[in-house]
Amino acid sequence: MTKNKRYEAHYDRLNDERMREASPSPCTLPSSAYGPQSLERVPRGQSEPAVWAWVNWPHKRAERLEAFAVAWNDRAVIVEWDGVGGSRNTVVWRNAVARRGSSSGPSDAPDCVRP
């Protein structure tokens, strides 16, 4: 069977959309958990710190993902990673994040995202 070039992009988009809908969104912290300090974003022109982040899911165990810290404060970190269907992000507790390349776990998290 041959592929119909005319509708290929359309059906590829539909398939991507279905895959996004089928994959559950990660559990994220509510904005009230961020505390009084505002979130610090990575300055333009600088790369986002590479981190390990423990991400919670509604219907499966938490998993440790390779991610990037996009914004943070003393309590929470917004992490972003490439997932099925594109880039995904969520907000996790700061102690659930560690700089990639460190062998120790969450104990080094407080300075994991400081530039």
N, C-alpha and C positions, 0 to 999 in steps of 0.2 A: 504494500500500500504506500502511496506517495503522500507527501506532506503538502497541504494546501498553503502556499506562500501568502495568498491574499489575506487569510484570517489568522496566520501564525502568531503575529504580535498580539492580536486580540485575545486569543486563547491562552497564550503565555501569561498575559496580565491576569486573566480570570483564574488561572491555576495558582499564580502567586498570591492572589487575594484569598483564595480558599485555604491555602497553606497558612497564611497569617491568621485567618479566623480559626483554624483548627488548632493552632499552637496556643496554649493558654498564656495569658500575661503573667509576669512574675508578681509576687506580692510586693507592695511598695509601702513605705512609711507615709503616714499622713503629714501634712504640712505643720500640724500642731506639734509634731515630734522634733522638728528642726531646732526648737529653742529660740531664744531672743536674738541670737547672732545671725546676721544675714549670710547667705551662701556666697562663697568666693569662687569666681570662675577663673579658668585658665586665661591668662592675658593673651591677646592676639599675637600671633607670631611664635608663640611657644607651644611645644607639643604637650599633649595631655599625658600625665604620668601613667605608666603601665602598672597595673595592679592585679592582684588576685582578689576576687570578691565572692563572698558566700551569698548566693541569691536564693530566696525562698520562693517556692511555687505552690499554688493552691492544692494540687492533687498529686504531688510527688515530693520526694525528699529535697532538702536544700542541696545545692551543688556549688562547687568551687569553680568559678569561671575566670578565664583570662579576660580582663576588661581594661578600660581606661577611666580614670577619675576625671569627670567633667567639671564638677563643682563640689565644694565641701565647706563645712564649718566644724565647730568643736563636737558636734553630735552626729551629723549625717553626711553621707557622701553620695552624689549622683554618679553612678557608674554606667558606662555604655560599652556594648560589645556587639559583634556581628553574630546574628542568629539566623534562623530560617526566615527567608523573606526579607532580609536586610538588617539594618542596625536596630538594636533594642536598647532600652535603658530602664533603670529603676533607681529608687532611693533606698539605701541600706544604712544600718548603723555604722558608725565610723570604726568600731572595733571588729567589724566583719570584713575589713579591707586591709590588705598588706601589700607593700610595694613588691612588684614582681622581681625575682632575682634574690630576694631574701629567703633564707632557709627557715628562719623562725616564722611563726605564724602571726596571729593577731596581736601579739604582745608589742610588735613594733608599729602597729597601726597609727597611733597618734601622730607620728611624723611622716607617715607614708605618703602624704600628698602635699607636703610643704615643698615649694619650689627651691 
